[in-house]
Each structure stands twice: as C-alpha cells, then as structure tokens.
C-alpha cells in the first residue's frame, strides 16, 4: 500500500478536494518522511515544522467552511535557501548569511502562500548557487537518494534530493547554468528552467542577474506544470519579468519537429547517456514526432562564455557583502580595508572566492574587451543560432549531463572538470530559453539519466506537453525507495 508521502502533488490535491485526506495528514506525512530519511539525504538546512502545521490548519479550516481551494492548497513545498522567506532564515548555504532572516518574501513565496501551499523548509545548495554538485555548502553536503555516496547535482541539489526521496512532492530551485536541470537529471525527477523573465526574480538572492531563473521540481510532469503555473507571470517589482502563462499540457508530440544537435552528442558524453537519449528520441518519433538533425556550432565556446559572464556578474552582485550592512562581519578593530578583507576571506567559501576573482579580472581595465566583451558578443551569436534552429524544428532534444551522478569528492579538486558538467545546459541560460529535464533511462549502476528538451522563448506549454507524452509512453518515472 502506498504511503501518503509517495503520492504526487496532483494526486494529493485531488484527495484533498474529495475530503479523502486532510491537509494536516498530508503535512504530517511529509514531516515524518523528512525525519525518517533526512539523516541519509541532508536535503534541508531549515525545517519549518510549526509553520507548516499552521498553514495546513488554515487549509483545513477553508475546506470545513466550504471555501474553494487554490491548486496548491495543502501541498508541501520546499524552497531553495537563496529564495527569501519572511521570518525564516535564508542563508544561501554560506557563512556570510548564516543568521540572515529576511523581513520580506520573494514573489514566488508570496504566490505559494497565497495559494495555501505548505512550506516545509529551506533546502541545501552550493554556496550562493555556485557549483554543480551541492558540495560547496558551508553547512553540509547533500547526498543523492539513488546512491548516497554520490552527489545530487547542483546548485539546487537539496531541492532535487528532497523531491526524489519523497520528503516533499514539490520544490523550488534556481537555474543559472543548469542548476535545476542537472540535479533533476542526477536524481531521476522532472525539473523545469523557465524562459528568462517568465518567473519573477524579486527576492531571489542574485548570482548572475542576466542568467538566474527560479524553476520547479516534481516527480511528474503534471506536478511541475502545477507549480510553474502558480509562480509564473509579470511582477511590477521585477522589470525583467513578463506576462507569462501556462496553457493546457496535452501530452502530444504528433506533428512536432524535434531537432537533435550533433554538437551535444560528441566527445565527453558518456556512451550510456547518448544511447538513452537517442532511444528516447526514437520513442518520441514512434509517437508521431518528426526528427531532424540540426547544428549549433558555437556550443563548444558556450562554457567559456558562460563562466566569464556569470563570474563577472557575481563579482558585482556579491560586492554588497562587506561586513558593514548585514551578514557576517570580520575584524572590526583595524581599518575599513581590514574589515573588508577579513569579512570576505572568512565569510565566503573557496568556490565563491574563485568566481569573484575571475569576474573581477575579466571586468578589469585592459581585460574587459578581451574577455567580457567577447563573451557578450558570443552570447548574441548563440541566441541567433538557436533562433535559426527553431526555424527548422519546434523543440530541441539533448542530454542534460555528460554522465550520471559522480561520487562525492570526485571532482572537488578539479574545478575545470566540475565546470564541464554544465556543457549541455549553459547555452539555454545564455540564450534565455526554457528547458525541461526528465528521466529517460539509467546506466549500468542503476543511476538515472536525464533528457533535456529545449524550446523557443515562452514555449513552456509545448515542452511540458512533449515531456508528458514521453512520461505517459514509458509508464511514469521510477521513485527511489529508501
């Protein structure tokens, strides 16, 4: 018999409306699951049990009064710890913000609360969202539920692991270069990186402002669609946000042209990953899609452009952490420069400092034209190549990661090797496009393999329909027993 925590968000919503279960029962099942497996997974930095129970009580009171419920009412949701939550500490997994409690909510958390969603806690991440393995947190390392000796992916590894281990049915992450899609792939769940501007970034602690985007995780495509539909749309507090909306996710591919770019299946992509994604493409072809080969020739240069642009923006965004205004403060007995030096040396971890130094270098006099300006020019070229490709196809299918989840500690001493894990995902952020990651098989060790479907701007409905069609064809995605 299935446990309540194993149900999808869509199923729980239906049970709640049919009065077959209460919001309090759903919440207690989630909190009990967190207590049971958190010692193995380490997905959460803060568990908000009291707040969750209070939110569930409010939903049950609405049901008793016969009031209409919003789609997410009573559904447990976890939130990545770089998304502000009023009255609940938001650390970005950094010593710099170890005790920071925001006085306001991010727009997405406001929307969740307005719907009656139950916030169960804040999830672990790579510090300031900089990393691909969830090993750069100041507090702990999150483990992959499929094999706790392996990474869950990053930077939103805590959110992905929480969903994959059935601690919560839904979670929010942020994606700057693949930080929703990569952990979704490693953990065998569904993750959506929306179009840049489709979801408000107000209240998201900035890493690289022109690339960051909040996105949802779920164990089914319908669940991801449910959460995305609740958080998307224009926000007057975010000038980059657009009036995005989600249409009906029909789960059809008949008549759609799917592009397969040769550059994403070359050297460095594991044979098992290639085989699984190619097999998924053939499955979609059998369901009525047309498959066309395309080329995105600048892909080989995208990783370098991404790390130049993102590090430059990080250098600027993280300048605010100086020990004066808020957050960790270093030596206050010396000069102002001594305060800056001690605060930033002690408050930031190694990866964050590495990217700040890189970003400061590429923005400095004499190097700006050689590095940052050229990277921004390449960003325009990559965007145009995608636009040209979408003249020939409706969506593009690629791997998400070059390999399946690697061992904890395996790549910590080689930053370049770690950065290479983003090779299939950074182009989507550079071009501001939407992309969805969904499971499409497993390797010889039983670890999940992810497939990425990319579309033109604001084509989330189409991408989720393709994903749902595949999900239905394969009979749903496996959940890891723990």
JOZI-V161224 format. One record per backbone hydrogen bond with DSSP energy under -1.0 kcal/mol. NH is the residue of the N-H (numbers start at 1). CO is the residue of the C=O. E is the energy in kcal/mol with one decimal. If there is no record, write none. Layout:
nh = (NH & NH)
co = (CO & CO)
e = (E & E)
//
This chain:
nh = (6 & 7 & 12 & 13 & 14 & 15 & 16 & 17 & 18 & 19 & 20 & 26 & 27 & 28 & 29 & 30 & 31 & 32 & 33 & 34 & 35 & 36 & 37 & 38 & 40 & 41 & 42 & 45 & 46 & 48 & 52 & 53 & 54 & 55 & 56 & 57 & 58 & 59 & 60 & 61 & 62 & 63 & 64 & 65 & 66 & 67 & 73 & 74 & 75 & 77 & 78 & 79 & 80 & 81 & 83 & 84 & 87 & 88 & 90 & 92 & 94 & 96 & 98 & 100 & 106 & 107 & 110 & 111 & 112 & 113 & 114 & 115 & 117 & 118 & 120 & 122 & 123 & 124 & 126 & 128 & 129 & 130 & 138 & 142 & 143 & 144 & 147 & 150 & 151 & 156 & 158 & 160 & 161 & 162 & 163 & 164 & 165 & 166 & 167 & 168 & 171 & 172 & 173 & 175 & 182 & 184 & 185 & 186 & 187 & 189 & 190 & 191 & 192 & 193 & 196 & 198 & 204 & 205 & 211 & 212 & 215 & 217 & 218 & 224 & 225 & 226 & 227 & 228 & 229 & 231 & 232 & 233 & 238 & 241 & 242 & 244 & 250 & 255 & 256 & 258 & 259 & 260 & 262 & 264 & 265 & 269 & 270 & 274 & 275 & 276 & 277 & 278 & 279 & 280 & 281 & 282 & 283 & 284 & 285 & 286 & 288 & 289 & 290 & 292 & 294 & 299 & 301 & 302 & 305 & 306 & 307 & 308 & 309 & 310 & 311 & 312 & 313 & 314 & 315 & 316 & 317 & 318 & 319 & 321 & 322 & 328 & 339 & 340 & 341 & 342 & 343 & 344 & 345 & 346 & 347 & 348 & 353 & 354 & 355 & 356 & 357 & 358 & 359 & 360 & 361 & 362 & 363 & 364 & 367 & 368 & 371 & 373 & 375 & 376 & 377 & 378 & 379 & 380 & 381 & 382 & 383 & 384 & 385 & 386 & 387 & 388 & 389 & 390 & 391 & 392 & 393 & 394 & 395 & 396 & 397 & 398 & 400 & 408 & 410 & 414 & 418 & 419 & 420 & 421 & 422 & 423 & 425 & 426 & 428 & 430 & 431 & 433 & 435 & 436 & 437 & 438 & 440 & 443 & 446 & 449 & 451 & 452 & 453 & 454 & 455 & 459 & 463 & 464 & 465 & 466 & 467 & 468 & 469 & 470 & 471 & 472 & 473 & 474 & 476)
co = (3 & 4 & 8 & 9 & 10 & 11 & 12 & 13 & 14 & 16 & 15 & 22 & 23 & 24 & 25 & 26 & 27 & 28 & 29 & 30 & 31 & 32 & 33 & 34 & 37 & 37 & 38 & 122 & 122 & 120 & 48 & 49 & 50 & 51 & 52 & 53 & 54 & 55 & 56 & 57 & 58 & 59 & 60 & 61 & 63 & 62 & 70 & 116 & 72 & 118 & 170 & 121 & 172 & 123 & 80 & 203 & 102 & 85 & 100 & 81 & 91 & 347 & 95 & 97 & 84 & 202 & 106 & 107 & 108 & 109 & 110 & 111 & 112 & 75 & 77 & 46 & 79 & 43 & 155 & 92 & 126 & 127 & 93 & 134 & 41 & 150 & 144 & 147 & 406 & 179 & 124 & 156 & 157 & 158 & 159 & 160 & 161 & 163 & 162 & 162 & 217 & 78 & 215 & 213 & 178 & 180 & 181 & 182 & 183 & 184 & 218 & 437 & 216 & 435 & 432 & 195 & 201 & 82 & 208 & 208 & 173 & 171 & 190 & 220 & 221 & 222 & 223 & 224 & 225 & 227 & 228 & 198 & 235 & 238 & 197 & 242 & 248 & 288 & 253 & 290 & 395 & 292 & 294 & 261 & 262 & 266 & 402 & 270 & 271 & 272 & 273 & 274 & 275 & 276 & 277 & 278 & 279 & 280 & 281 & 282 & 285 & 284 & 256 & 258 & 260 & 296 & 298 & 299 & 301 & 302 & 303 & 304 & 305 & 306 & 307 & 308 & 309 & 310 & 311 & 312 & 313 & 314 & 316 & 318 & 320 & 96 & 335 & 336 & 337 & 338 & 339 & 340 & 341 & 342 & 343 & 344 & 349 & 350 & 351 & 352 & 353 & 354 & 355 & 356 & 357 & 358 & 359 & 361 & 364 & 364 & 367 & 368 & 371 & 372 & 373 & 374 & 375 & 376 & 377 & 378 & 379 & 380 & 381 & 382 & 383 & 384 & 385 & 386 & 388 & 389 & 389 & 257 & 257 & 454 & 259 & 452 & 450 & 149 & 407 & 411 & 414 & 415 & 416 & 418 & 419 & 420 & 422 & 422 & 425 & 426 & 427 & 428 & 193 & 453 & 191 & 451 & 449 & 447 & 443 & 441 & 438 & 398 & 436 & 396 & 434 & 456 & 459 & 460 & 461 & 462 & 463 & 464 & 465 & 466 & 467 & 468 & 469 & 470 & 471)
e = (-1.5 & -1.2 & -2.5 & -2.4 & -1.7 & -2.5 & -2.4 & -2.0 & -1.7 & -1.3 & -2.4 & -2.0 & -2.5 & -2.6 & -2.0 & -2.0 & -2.8 & -2.4 & -2.0 & -2.5 & -2.2 & -1.9 & -2.3 & -2.2 & -1.7 & -1.9 & -2.5 & -2.9 & -1.8 & -2.0 & -2.3 & -2.4 & -2.1 & -2.2 & -2.3 & -2.1 & -1.7 & -1.7 & -2.5 & -2.1 & -1.6 & -2.2 & -2.5 & -1.6 & -1.4 & -2.6 & -1.7 & -2.6 & -2.1 & -2.8 & -1.9 & -2.3 & -1.2 & -1.7 & -1.7 & -2.9 & -2.2 & -2.1 & -2.5 & -2.3 & -1.6 & -1.2 & -1.4 & -1.7 & -2.3 & -1.9 & -2.3 & -2.3 & -2.0 & -2.5 & -2.4 & -1.4 & -2.4 & -2.3 & -2.0 & -2.3 & -2.1 & -3.1 & -1.1 & -2.3 & -2.8 & -2.1 & -2.6 & -1.1 & -2.8 & -2.3 & -1.3 & -2.5 & -2.5 & -1.3 & -1.4 & -2.0 & -2.6 & -2.2 & -1.7 & -2.7 & -2.1 & -1.5 & -2.1 & -1.4 & -1.4 & -2.2 & -2.9 & -3.0 & -3.3 & -1.7 & -2.3 & -2.5 & -2.1 & -2.4 & -2.7 & -2.1 & -2.2 & -3.3 & -1.4 & -2.5 & -2.5 & -3.0 & -2.2 & -2.5 & -2.1 & -2.7 & -2.1 & -1.8 & -2.6 & -2.2 & -2.1 & -2.8 & -2.5 & -1.2 & -2.0 & -2.7 & -2.2 & -1.8 & -3.3 & -1.9 & -1.1 & -2.1 & -2.5 & -3.7 & -3.4 & -2.4 & -1.6 & -1.6 & -1.6 & -1.6 & -3.0 & -2.5 & -2.6 & -2.0 & -2.4 & -2.9 & -2.2 & -1.9 & -2.3 & -2.3 & -1.9 & -2.3 & -2.3 & -2.3 & -1.5 & -2.1 & -3.2 & -2.6 & -1.5 & -1.9 & -1.7 & -1.2 & -1.9 & -3.0 & -2.2 & -1.7 & -2.7 & -3.1 & -1.3 & -2.0 & -2.2 & -2.2 & -2.4 & -1.5 & -3.0 & -2.7 & -1.1 & -1.2 & -1.6 & -2.7 & -1.9 & -2.4 & -2.7 & -2.5 & -2.6 & -2.5 & -2.1 & -2.1 & -2.4 & -1.2 & -2.2 & -2.2 & -2.0 & -2.4 & -2.4 & -2.1 & -2.8 & -2.6 & -2.1 & -2.3 & -1.0 & -1.1 & -2.1 & -1.5 & -2.1 & -2.7 & -2.4 & -2.3 & -1.9 & -2.3 & -1.9 & -1.4 & -1.6 & -2.8 & -2.2 & -2.0 & -2.3 & -2.1 & -2.1 & -2.7 & -2.2 & -2.3 & -1.2 & -1.7 & -1.2 & -2.7 & -1.5 & -2.8 & -2.8 & -2.5 & -1.2 & -2.5 & -1.9 & -1.5 & -2.0 & -2.8 & -1.6 & -1.4 & -1.9 & -1.6 & -1.5 & -2.0 & -1.1 & -2.4 & -2.1 & -2.4 & -2.4 & -2.3 & -3.0 & -2.2 & -2.7 & -2.1 & -2.0 & -2.4 & -3.0 & -3.5 & -2.4 & -3.0 & -1.8 & -1.3 & -2.3 & -2.7 & -1.7 & -2.3 & -2.5 & -2.6 & -2.3 & -2.1 & -2.7 & -2.7 & -2.0 & -2.1 & -2.9)
//
